[in-house]
Amino acid sequence: MADIQPLRGWRYNPALSAQLEEVTSPLFDVVSARQRAALYRQPLNSIHLSVPQAEDGLAPAPAAARRWAAWQAEGVLRQDELPGIYVYYQYFRLPGETRERCRKGFMCHIRATPWAEGQVLRHENTLPAAVSDRAELLASLRLQTSATHGLYRDDSFALEALMDEAMQDPLCQTEEDYQGARDVLAVVQDVAAIRQFQAVLAAQPVILADGHHRYEASVAYRQARQLALGAATGHEPWHYHLMYLTNAASDDLRILPTHRLLRALPAGWTSETLLARLAEYFVVRPQAEAQDLPELLAGKPGAFGLYLPGGAAYKLRLRPELLDQVSWPMPAAVRALDLTRLHYFVFERVIGVLGPRQRAWPGVAYVRGLAEALRQVDQGEAAAAFLTQEVTMAEVEAVCHSGAVMPPKSTFFYPKVLGGLLFSSVADEETAADQSVFDSVFWPAPG
């Protein structure tokens, strides 16, 4: 079902590839304001293309397009001579673990099809403004500046040997990126090997883990080019989207919890009011240490942590009899999620913000780390922190195949893909004469 193809990637020239930490960057939706300010001071950093700022009277997108043209002319970025599938390994450690993990995957082109066609499945909704922003940048640059993250499932791990072999001769690597991971990039250019990658993906849809806004922007750009040109072969680069694909069967595919911060209590409420209202739906048990909450919650359905000003910590356990009293118009896979229950019983029933409004509600914020959640409450930046457990890969797959979506910010796949390792052009010029050999190999004439 998923149509993937190799590409002739654009990469930093060898001199710059030797110092990747100075030119790579976090993705646009995870880079903090402080990180962004520091990276803008580095003139060759990829953030100038992925999250551009206005310069010399130019709006961000045109400014990025001017810089992209200059980087091509100056040899800052160079295009590989041959098409390939780019193998990408990320080595990392989780808190509390001593062993080093390795998430194995590869970057390629995947046909940018609408959600309704079922070739790429989503698990969250998008914000139209964010899609428009990404689409404007893509139309201006005609360059995909970072890969989104997709998931396929192969319990036989048929592709890992091919990827391991490619890793014997890496193209470039970081010592340690901004999140503490070590990133290594290699390439597979053997046609027979690439056919094996295509065969595995052709048998199944892909689940989009990260990058819903960028993917929708690629779909919109493809539709716009199709309307503008009319006739097309279907093989033009603008039909495709740059994606990093990892095996959902791997134990090194990690999803970390994302905690919810209540920015302020309703008017007239105190912490005691909140606790009393929560007690209508949850068993509320005080705990001595907030740091112990993750262990107390682990593996317990309907269990959450609560942290309030003054260091007050609680374990919340949803009263099981309540589930039979609620009729939610959603698939069973979504009803079963702890986060669905948290958003319904806490934010809708207790706080009074109806489900449809929660998506754009400024009263809630999302943070990944326990320490950051506690810090914001301690410093008065939030009135309460609701601590959650991680979503499982099985839950993600079940929701995606149901056709529904999860509550906002349900997943945090770790580590994040690093921006700036590989760029993909979707310009019309990519289908010029020197592309004919590529086409004849990967799209041979019928019969």
C-alpha positions as CSV (number, residue, x, y, z in Angstrom):
1,M,0.0,0.0,0.0
2,A,2.7,2.5,0.8
3,D,4.6,3.7,-2.2
4,I,8.2,4.5,-1.3
5,Q,11.1,5.5,-3.6
6,P,14.7,6.4,-3.3
7,L,15.9,10.0,-3.7
8,R,18.9,12.0,-4.6
9,G,19.3,13.7,-1.2
10,W,20.9,17.1,-0.6
11,R,23.4,17.1,2.3
12,Y,25.9,19.4,3.9
13,N,29.3,19.3,2.1
14,P,32.0,17.0,3.6
15,A,33.7,19.8,5.6
16,L,30.5,20.8,7.3
17,S,29.3,17.2,7.8
18,A,32.4,16.8,10.0
19,Q,30.8,19.2,12.5
20,L,27.1,18.3,12.3
21,E,26.3,19.6,15.8
22,E,26.9,23.1,14.4
23,V,24.5,22.8,11.4
24,T,21.8,20.4,12.5
25,S,18.8,21.5,14.6
26,P,15.6,20.4,16.4
27,L,12.4,20.0,14.4
28,F,10.2,23.1,14.0
29,D,7.6,22.0,16.5
30,V,10.0,21.0,19.4
31,V,12.7,23.7,19.1
32,S,12.5,26.1,22.1
33,A,12.7,29.9,21.9
34,R,16.1,29.8,23.6
35,Q,17.4,27.1,21.2
36,R,16.1,29.0,18.2
37,A,17.8,32.2,19.2
38,A,21.1,30.4,19.7
39,L,20.9,28.6,16.4
40,Y,20.0,31.7,14.4
41,R,23.4,33.0,15.4
42,Q,25.0,30.2,13.4
43,P,24.9,31.3,9.7
44,L,24.9,27.9,8.2
45,N,22.6,26.1,10.6
46,S,19.6,24.3,9.0
47,I,17.2,26.2,11.2
48,H,17.5,29.1,8.6
49,L,15.6,26.8,6.2
50,S,13.3,24.8,8.5
51,V,12.2,27.7,10.8
52,P,13.2,30.8,9.0
53,Q,12.9,34.3,10.3
54,A,12.3,37.6,8.4
55,E,15.5,39.1,7.0
56,D,16.3,42.3,5.1
57,G,12.7,43.2,4.6
58,L,11.8,39.7,3.3
59,A,9.2,37.5,5.0
60,P,10.4,34.2,6.5
61,A,9.6,32.0,3.5
62,P,11.2,34.2,0.8
63,A,14.2,34.8,3.1
64,A,14.7,31.0,3.4
65,A,14.4,30.6,-0.4
66,R,17.1,33.2,-1.0
67,R,19.4,31.4,1.5
68,W,18.7,28.0,-0.1
69,A,19.7,29.4,-3.5
70,A,22.9,30.9,-2.0
71,W,23.8,27.6,-0.3
72,Q,23.4,25.7,-3.5
73,A,25.6,28.2,-5.4
74,E,28.2,28.3,-2.7
75,G,28.4,24.5,-2.3
76,V,27.1,24.5,1.3
77,L,24.6,21.9,0.4
78,R,25.4,19.3,-2.4
79,Q,23.1,16.8,-4.1
80,D,24.2,13.1,-4.2
81,E,24.9,11.8,-7.7
82,L,22.9,8.6,-7.3
83,P,19.5,7.9,-5.8
84,G,19.3,5.9,-2.6
85,I,17.5,5.0,0.6
86,Y,19.2,6.7,3.5
87,V,19.7,4.5,6.6
88,Y,19.5,6.5,9.9
89,Y,20.4,5.1,13.3
90,Q,20.0,6.9,16.6
91,Y,21.8,5.7,19.6
92,F,20.4,6.8,23.0
93,R,19.9,6.0,26.6
94,L,16.7,6.4,28.6
95,P,16.8,7.8,32.2
96,G,17.6,5.1,34.7
97,E,19.0,2.8,32.1
98,T,22.7,1.9,31.5
99,R,22.4,0.1,28.2
100,E,22.6,2.0,25.0
101,R,19.6,1.6,22.7
102,C,19.6,2.0,18.9
103,R,16.5,3.0,16.9
104,K,17.0,1.8,13.4
105,G,15.3,3.3,10.4
106,F,15.7,4.8,7.0
107,M,14.7,7.9,5.1
108,C,13.1,7.8,1.7
109,H,10.4,9.4,-0.4
110,I,6.8,8.2,0.2
111,R,3.9,9.2,-2.0
112,A,2.0,12.1,-0.4
113,T,-1.6,10.8,-0.3
114,P,-4.6,12.2,1.5
115,W,-5.6,10.5,4.8
116,A,-8.8,9.2,3.2
117,E,-6.8,7.0,0.8
118,G,-5.5,5.0,3.8
119,Q,-1.9,4.7,2.7
120,V,-0.7,6.9,5.5
121,L,-2.6,6.8,8.8
122,R,-2.7,9.5,11.4
123,H,-3.3,9.5,15.1
124,E,-3.8,13.2,15.8
125,N,-5.6,16.2,14.3
126,T,-3.8,19.2,12.8
127,L,-4.2,22.9,13.2
128,P,-5.0,24.6,9.9
129,A,-2.7,27.6,10.6
130,A,0.3,25.3,11.2
131,V,-0.4,23.4,8.0
132,S,-0.6,26.7,6.0
133,D,2.7,27.9,7.5
134,R,4.5,24.6,6.5
135,A,2.8,24.7,3.0
136,E,3.9,28.2,2.4
137,L,7.5,27.4,3.2
138,L,7.4,24.3,1.1
139,A,6.0,26.2,-1.9
140,S,8.7,28.8,-1.6
141,L,11.6,26.5,-1.0
142,R,10.5,23.5,-3.0
143,L,12.7,21.7,-0.5
144,Q,11.7,19.4,2.3
145,T,14.0,20.4,5.2
146,S,13.4,17.5,7.6
147,A,11.9,14.1,7.5
148,T,8.7,13.2,9.3
149,H,8.6,10.0,11.3
150,G,6.5,7.0,10.1
151,L,6.0,3.5,11.3
152,Y,5.8,0.2,9.5
153,R,5.5,-3.2,11.0
154,D,7.8,-6.1,10.1
155,D,7.9,-8.8,12.8
156,S,10.5,-10.7,10.8
157,F,12.9,-7.7,10.8
158,A,13.7,-8.4,7.1
159,L,15.3,-5.0,6.5
160,E,17.6,-4.8,9.5
161,A,20.4,-6.8,7.9
162,L,20.4,-4.5,4.9
163,M,20.6,-1.5,7.1
164,D,23.3,-2.9,9.3
165,E,25.4,-3.6,6.2
166,A,25.0,0.0,5.0
167,M,26.1,1.2,8.5
168,Q,29.5,-0.3,7.9
169,D,30.3,2.7,5.7
170,P,28.5,5.7,7.2
171,L,28.2,9.0,5.4
172,C,28.3,11.2,8.5
173,Q,27.5,11.1,12.3
174,T,27.2,13.3,15.3
175,E,29.0,12.8,18.6
176,E,25.9,13.9,20.5
177,D,22.9,16.0,19.4
178,Y,20.8,18.4,21.4
179,Q,18.8,15.6,23.0
180,G,21.8,13.5,23.9
181,A,21.5,11.0,21.0
182,R,24.2,9.9,18.6
183,D,23.0,10.1,15.0
184,V,24.5,8.1,12.1
185,L,23.6,8.3,8.4
186,A,24.4,5.9,5.6
187,V,23.0,5.1,2.2
188,V,21.7,2.1,0.2
189,Q,22.1,2.5,-3.5
190,D,21.9,-1.1,-4.7
191,V,18.8,-1.5,-6.8
192,A,18.0,-5.1,-5.6
193,A,18.3,-4.0,-2.0
194,I,16.0,-1.0,-2.6
195,R,13.5,-3.3,-4.1
196,Q,13.4,-5.2,-0.8
197,F,12.6,-2.0,1.1
198,Q,9.8,-1.3,-1.4
199,A,8.4,-4.8,-1.1
200,V,8.1,-4.7,2.7
201,L,6.3,-1.3,2.6
202,A,4.1,-2.1,-0.3
203,A,2.3,-4.7,1.8
204,Q,1.0,-2.3,4.4
205,P,0.0,1.3,5.3
206,V,2.3,3.6,7.2
207,I,1.4,5.1,10.6
208,L,2.6,8.7,11.0
209,A,4.3,9.1,14.3
210,D,5.5,12.7,14.1
211,G,5.1,15.4,11.5
212,H,1.3,15.6,10.7
213,H,1.5,19.3,9.7
214,R,4.5,18.8,7.4
215,Y,2.9,15.8,5.8
216,E,-0.4,17.6,5.2
217,A,1.7,20.4,3.7
218,S,3.2,18.0,1.2
219,V,-0.2,16.7,0.2
220,A,-1.4,20.3,-0.3
221,Y,1.7,21.1,-2.4
222,R,1.2,18.0,-4.5
223,Q,-2.5,18.9,-5.2
224,A,-1.5,22.4,-6.1
225,R,1.2,21.3,-8.6
226,Q,-1.2,18.8,-10.1
227,L,-3.8,21.6,-10.7
228,A,-1.2,23.9,-12.1
229,L,0.4,21.5,-14.5
230,G,-2.5,19.3,-15.5
231,A,-0.7,16.4,-17.2
232,A,2.0,14.6,-15.0
233,T,3.7,11.2,-15.1
234,G,3.0,10.6,-11.4
235,H,6.7,10.3,-10.7
236,E,7.6,13.9,-10.3
237,P,9.3,14.7,-6.9
238,W,6.4,16.9,-5.8
239,H,4.3,13.7,-5.6
240,Y,6.5,12.6,-2.7
241,H,7.3,13.4,0.9
242,L,10.5,12.9,2.9
243,M,9.9,10.4,5.7
244,Y,11.9,8.5,8.2
245,L,10.5,5.0,8.7
246,T,11.1,2.7,11.7
247,N,9.9,-0.7,12.6
248,A,7.0,-0.7,15.1
249,A,8.0,-4.2,16.2
250,S,11.3,-3.0,17.6
251,D,11.7,-2.6,21.4
252,D,13.9,0.4,20.7
253,L,11.0,2.4,19.4
254,R,10.2,4.4,22.6
255,I,7.1,6.6,23.4
256,L,7.6,8.9,26.4
257,P,4.7,10.4,28.4
258,T,3.5,13.9,27.9
259,H,2.1,15.5,31.1
260,R,-0.7,18.1,31.2
261,L,-0.4,21.4,33.0
262,L,-3.4,23.4,34.1
263,R,-2.4,27.0,33.6
264,A,-4.9,28.5,36.0
265,L,-7.8,27.3,38.2
266,P,-11.4,28.5,37.4
267,A,-12.3,31.8,39.0
268,G,-12.8,31.5,42.7
269,W,-11.3,28.0,43.0
270,T,-8.5,27.0,45.3
271,S,-6.4,23.8,45.3
272,E,-8.9,22.4,47.8
273,T,-11.8,23.1,45.4
274,L,-10.0,21.2,42.7
275,L,-9.3,18.2,45.0
276,A,-13.0,18.1,46.1
277,R,-14.2,18.2,42.5
278,L,-11.7,15.5,41.4
279,A,-12.9,13.3,44.3
280,E,-16.3,12.9,42.6
281,Y,-14.6,10.9,39.8
282,F,-11.3,9.7,41.3
283,V,-10.0,8.0,44.4
284,V,-7.5,10.6,45.6
285,R,-4.6,9.5,47.7
286,P,-1.9,11.8,49.1
287,Q,1.7,10.8,48.5
288,A,4.8,11.9,50.3
289,E,7.0,12.5,47.3
290,A,6.1,13.7,43.8
291,Q,9.2,12.0,42.4
292,D,7.6,8.6,43.3
293,L,4.5,9.1,41.2
294,P,5.8,7.6,38.0
295,E,6.5,4.3,39.7
296,L,3.2,4.3,41.5
297,L,1.3,4.8,38.3
298,A,3.2,2.3,36.1
299,G,1.0,-0.3,34.6
300,K,-2.2,0.8,36.4
301,P,-5.1,1.7,34.0
302,G,-6.9,4.9,34.9
303,A,-4.1,6.1,37.2
304,F,-2.7,9.6,37.1
305,G,-0.5,11.8,39.3
306,L,-1.4,15.3,40.5
307,Y,1.0,17.9,41.7
308,L,-0.1,21.2,43.4
309,P,1.6,24.3,44.7
310,G,3.4,23.7,48.0
311,G,4.7,20.3,47.0
312,A,1.4,18.5,47.5
313,A,1.4,15.2,45.5
314,Y,-1.5,12.8,44.9
315,K,-2.2,9.6,43.1
316,L,-5.6,9.7,41.2
317,R,-7.4,6.5,40.3
318,L,-10.5,6.7,38.2
319,R,-13.5,5.1,39.8
320,P,-14.2,2.1,37.6
321,E,-17.9,2.2,37.9
322,L,-17.9,5.5,36.0
323,L,-16.9,4.0,32.8
324,D,-20.2,2.1,32.4
325,Q,-22.1,5.4,32.9
326,V,-20.5,7.2,29.9
327,S,-21.4,6.8,26.3
328,W,-18.6,8.2,24.1
329,P,-19.2,8.4,20.4
330,M,-15.8,7.1,19.5
331,P,-14.2,3.7,18.6
332,A,-13.3,1.4,21.5
333,A,-9.6,1.9,20.9
334,V,-10.0,5.6,21.7
335,R,-12.3,5.0,24.7
336,A,-9.8,2.7,26.2
337,L,-7.0,5.3,26.3
338,D,-6.1,6.7,29.7
339,L,-5.6,10.1,28.1
340,T,-9.2,10.0,26.7
341,R,-10.4,9.5,30.3
342,L,-8.2,12.2,31.7
343,H,-9.4,14.8,29.1
344,Y,-13.0,13.8,29.7
345,F,-13.2,13.5,33.4
346,V,-10.7,16.2,34.4
347,F,-10.9,18.9,31.7
348,E,-14.5,18.4,30.6
349,R,-16.4,17.2,33.8
350,V,-14.3,18.9,36.5
351,I,-13.0,22.0,34.7
352,G,-15.9,22.5,32.3
353,V,-14.1,22.7,28.9
354,L,-16.0,20.6,26.4
355,G,-14.0,18.2,24.3
356,P,-14.2,20.1,20.9
357,R,-12.8,23.2,22.6
358,Q,-9.9,21.5,24.3
359,R,-7.9,21.2,21.0
360,A,-7.3,25.0,20.9
361,W,-7.8,25.7,24.6
362,P,-4.9,27.9,26.0
363,G,-5.6,26.8,29.6
364,V,-3.7,23.6,29.2
365,A,0.0,23.1,28.3
366,Y,2.0,20.0,27.5
367,V,5.4,19.1,28.9
368,R,7.4,15.9,28.6
369,G,9.7,15.7,31.6
370,L,8.6,15.2,35.2
371,A,11.1,17.7,36.5
372,E,9.8,20.4,34.2
373,A,6.2,19.7,35.1
374,L,7.0,20.1,38.8
375,R,9.1,23.2,38.2
376,Q,6.4,25.1,36.5
377,V,4.0,24.4,39.4
378,D,6.6,25.4,42.0
379,Q,7.3,28.6,40.2
380,G,3.7,29.6,39.7
381,E,3.6,29.1,36.0
382,A,0.9,26.5,36.3
383,A,-1.8,25.8,38.9
384,A,-1.6,22.0,38.7
385,A,0.3,19.2,36.9
386,F,-1.5,16.1,35.8
387,L,1.1,13.3,35.4
388,T,0.5,10.6,32.8
389,Q,1.8,7.3,31.7
390,E,3.2,6.6,28.2
391,V,1.0,5.4,25.4
392,T,1.9,1.9,24.1
393,M,2.7,1.1,20.5
394,A,-0.2,-1.3,20.4
395,E,-2.6,1.5,21.5
396,V,-1.2,3.8,18.7
397,E,-1.7,1.1,16.1
398,A,-5.2,0.3,17.3
399,V,-6.4,3.9,17.2
400,C,-4.8,4.5,13.7
401,H,-6.5,1.5,12.2
402,S,-9.8,2.5,13.7
403,G,-9.8,5.7,11.7
404,A,-10.0,7.9,14.8
405,V,-7.5,10.1,16.4
406,M,-6.0,10.4,19.9
407,P,-6.3,13.4,22.4
408,P,-3.9,16.2,21.7
409,K,-0.2,15.5,22.4
410,S,-0.7,11.8,23.2
411,T,2.7,10.6,22.0
412,F,6.3,11.7,22.3
413,F,8.4,9.4,20.2
414,Y,12.0,9.5,21.5
415,P,14.5,10.5,20.3
416,K,13.3,13.1,17.7
417,V,14.5,13.0,14.2
418,L,17.4,15.5,13.8
419,G,16.8,18.3,11.3
420,G,19.6,19.1,8.8
421,L,20.9,15.6,8.1
422,L,19.1,15.2,4.8
423,F,17.1,17.5,2.5
424,S,14.8,16.5,-0.3
425,S,14.1,18.7,-3.4
426,V,10.6,18.6,-4.8
427,A,11.4,21.1,-7.6
428,D,10.2,20.5,-11.1
429,E,13.8,20.5,-12.4
430,E,14.4,17.2,-10.6
431,T,12.6,15.5,-13.5
432,A,15.1,16.9,-16.1
433,A,17.0,14.7,-18.6
434,D,19.4,13.4,-16.1
435,Q,16.5,11.9,-14.2
436,S,15.6,9.6,-17.2
437,V,18.0,6.9,-16.1
438,F,16.6,6.9,-12.6
439,D,13.0,6.6,-14.0
440,S,13.9,3.7,-16.2
441,V,15.3,1.8,-13.3
442,F,12.6,2.4,-10.7
443,W,9.6,2.9,-13.0
444,P,10.2,0.6,-15.9
445,A,7.7,0.6,-18.8
446,P,4.8,-1.9,-18.4
447,G,5.5,-5.4,-19.8
